């Protein structure tokens, strides 16, 4: 079943939470009558149809969560009416878009924006990153969207507007950002170098992309970083990190394991970084016991061999 249009009669309702109930059908337009609603969580159901524009009538709304539903359409410009909105989660939906709705500029209390796997374009994502009005956002989840140009280079994300003095930066309160599996490429220092201006940032997930080159030293202020499966990156160990043999990653298909990294002596941050073993040319890797070789080239020991130890 679904939500009855009669829900529009519950004009004093302040919250709807029906996540994970296998509800289907369209979200009734009558939901726009519930002007006292502060929380709407319809996630994990089977709602279809287009994003209901009537949601823009809910001016008291603080949380909108439509995650994991096959709803489609675009985010209406009128979403700017929801000036009390603090979080919007549209991940795992069929929302599409090439242009950011103009109303997004007015959501000055927005703290969480989640549009992962929401079928939006990189142009949409890039524009969000350059919205200088959205300084309140602390968590931005923007990855897993269908960037159609394979290996697209990040040509300088505009975290700061330099045409004014002093420069005005957006997302200045950002704590966590995800742009994982977005098919992005190029050098990190050229594409995301201005990320160093985001002094509140504590976590960045950039795994499963096509970045190249080395890790910029300006990223040293980020305690948690995921660069896994950026297999074309190469470079030396950053000066703020050292090898960590107590934290290994296993690669059973290749019969080897690779040491992790940790903060270098004297560093004050508790680093939790994940870096693809290719970055170090597999120099941090050793073969499993019962295999011989070096780096990622590991072969089974022959029975009765004179000496065959791990590594």
Secondary structure, 3 states (H helix, E strand, C coil): CCCCHHHHHCCCCCEEECCCCCCEEECCHHHHHCCCCCEEECCCCEEECECCHHHHHCCCCCEEECCCCCCECCCCHHHHHCCCCCEEECCCCCCCECCCCHHHHHCCCCCEEECCCCCECHHHHHHHHCCCCCCCCCEEECCCCCCCCCCEECCCCCCEECCCCCCEECCCCCCEEECCCCCEEEEHHHHCHHHHHCCCCCEEECCCCEEEECCCHHHHHCCEEEECCCCCECCCCCCCEEEEEEEEEEECCCCEEEEEEEECCCCCCCCEEEECHHHHCCCCEEECCCEEEECCEEEECCCCCCCCCCC
